[in-house]
Amino acid sequence: MSDTATAAPSRPRTPEGTRRRRRGGPPGEPRAVGWLYVLPALLVYAAFLLYPLLRAVQISLYDWNGNTLATWAGLDNYVEVVGDPALRASFGHALVLIAFYALLPLVVGLVLAAILGRAKVRGLGFFRTVVFLPQVVAMVVIAVAWRRMYAPDGSINDLLSAIGLDALTRGWLGDYTAALPAVGLIGTWFEIGLVTVLLLAGMGKIPTELYEAARLDGAGAVREFFAVTLPALRGEIAVALTLTVIAALRTFDLVYVTTRGGPGTSTSVPSYEVYNRAFQQGRVGSAAAIAVVLTVIIFAISFGITRIAERER
Amino acid sequence: MRSRPTTRLIAVGALGALALTACTPGSGSDGTGSSAAPTGTVNTDPASLGQVTLTVWDQEVRGGQAAQIEELNKEFQAKYPNITLKRVSRSFDDLKTTLGLALSGNDAPDVFQANNGRPDMGKFVQAGQLLPLDRYADAYGWKDRYPESVRKYSSYSPDGKTFGTGNLYGLPQVGEVVGVYANKAVLAKAGVPEVPTDWAGFESSLQKVKDAGQQPLVLGNLDKWPAIHVFGTVQAQTTPADQIRTLGFGQSGGSWTTPENTKAAQTLVDWVDKGYFSQDVNGLGYDPAWQQFSKGTGAYLIAGTWLQADLGKAMGDDVTFVLPPKAQQAPVATGGTGIPWAVSSKTESPDAAAAYVDFITSKDAMGVLAKTENLPVADTAEQKAPSTIGQDVFTAFGTAVEDDSLVPYLDYATPTMSDTLGAALQDLLAKKATPEQFLETVQKDYGDFVAQNG
């Protein structure tokens, strides 16, 4: 960076140009120079993000097994994404996971943060760390551990039997109705920490005067929460939702390790389908089409969240 | 300011052009379909080949597998110091996901393990990336070493479309067969003194075990695929072997929706109804399941020979392995070979590569395999196993190969069959699908593929 910074002024430049800059024109004028500043980063970005993205779009228009010469398929792969009920269902499962990854953690996170933020508990740092802990463990490890707990002879069933709820015990991940929520709850457990810590940080920034004013007006803890805390946290909530919703939509490792999309196809999600088609079945074009659709959906949803958060500010 | 949209346009345009001029996916490789088999004489004396380096990719990373390949590589190096082996070992999953890309690139490994089925070996043959090994088979006498029932599993037509016949594209080191592991102690307690050798006896012993308050069959189907082996075993009792082969190799002319297959599917449902499996069959993982069996849960485990070392170690003389008790004349069993060793069509020294494949599948190599608790695919009957269960396994596999009664894994059939069949069997076992619905789902996958494959 320092190289470009020192090199720029020594560039041959018309006296008028220099003078105009001195007079306080916006930095980066003329525009061409601005592009030069951006160029190194842009090249890296283009090589590692834009090019692969465009290439994925291109591949999605072909019928390709990854090794032989591809044949043009037009929009066939996209038609399949829309038309195949099993694929459509996998997108539906991802939407269900949003409830578990984003909404549930947000509610629990708000409650936890409100308690941790207000209460003068001893060892608050300890509790914050404990809440955040799931975030530092690799998802694959988490998945393996939960798979054990969900097993027919696992600890969750042991617990249920111990409190007399034998009727509820089952092989959670192999049960057609329970499997998707069971996978989702792992995501809930994982994301709560992130959301709580984000919200706690946001609460720390709220001026205490606001609370004092609210209290003078006779607001109780609940009223205070809705009148002061929640509106002030809009930005943090938007960030938390963006992160968790994206995490929900691109869920792969969890499904791969716990259920492989089963039983039947009841927990299959788009990311798993992408992997499965590209690397297991040799249907790279179809996988790319799903990936592109997923990217568009993720982009649209996170764009929507930030827009709503900003507009209401 | 006016230049701003223009510059942006140029940048975007340049990127767009970059993408559009990028050639059709796959055109970087010589994806010309079949490649002509090289001709000319074969040099079977590796010592005379001069200095050669062979890059070898394998997935022999665990236990006895790792032990055998390390020993064989050491012996090969000692015998042919002019050939340097560059071994790259990966886990099975790793190898499967990276091999395709490597073969399309310029630095393809010379020798590698390519899984038999259509998504792997079939695709590579189609792309012309595998060297047909037939003239080496003639030169080294591989056709005597390997019976046809075994060679089938790595044979494809030169265009990669027909599986089970055509050119030879690889040689396996080990064999596999799915059979029945029986816990003799549990059976004895239930009043079954001997492991039944006929199907009727087997089914009635299931009921006896159930009546004795034990679980007859252990199955953990959370990973989707384990039930494929159980279904295959039952199907082999109801359906003629050649029909199963047509379906398993994905050849045209077969059908899933037959009375025989319906009977097989119905048998599985009956077993569920009679409580022969545990209630949460789809909720239990594969590994926890066989581990439960090894600790004394259940009388039978229908599984492959790859579990012999682990089960033998845990259960000692309590466990035995038999081919599926037969309903027909010959015992038909699902099985085949370990992952075959193939040679890249891009290798610069095909003679050295073939010599390596020959070396690790030779008679001496089979001895090393047996010693390190693997199931050698050739000359199995002549080998001595290091344990009783190992000897049971050798006998079973030897019998199956000799009688030509191995049928292929059903998920070999099409690139999507593993998923389709796995999910459909979960549905069947959970009674979300009737046997008829189950067979229609599978038939659709098979039928679509056959129609397209021609």
Interface residues (C-beta under 8 A of the other chain):
Chain A: P30 R31 A32 W35 L42 A46 L50 Y51 L54 R55 V57 Q58 I59 Y62 W64 N65 G66 N67 T68 L69 A70 W72 R147 Y150 A151 P152 D153 R170 G171 W172 L173 G174 D175 Y176 T259 R260 G261 G262 P263 G264 T265 N276 F279 Q280 Q281 G282 R283 V284 G285
Chain B: M1 S3 R4 T7 A11 L15 G16 L18 A19 L20 A22 T24 P25 G26 S27 S29 G31 T32 G33 K96 T97 G100 L101 L103 S104 P119 K123 F124 Q126 A127 Q129 N221 L222 D223 K224 S278 Q279 D280 V281 N282 G283 L284 G285 P288 Q292 P415 T416 S418 D419 G422 A423 A424 Q426 D427 A430 K432
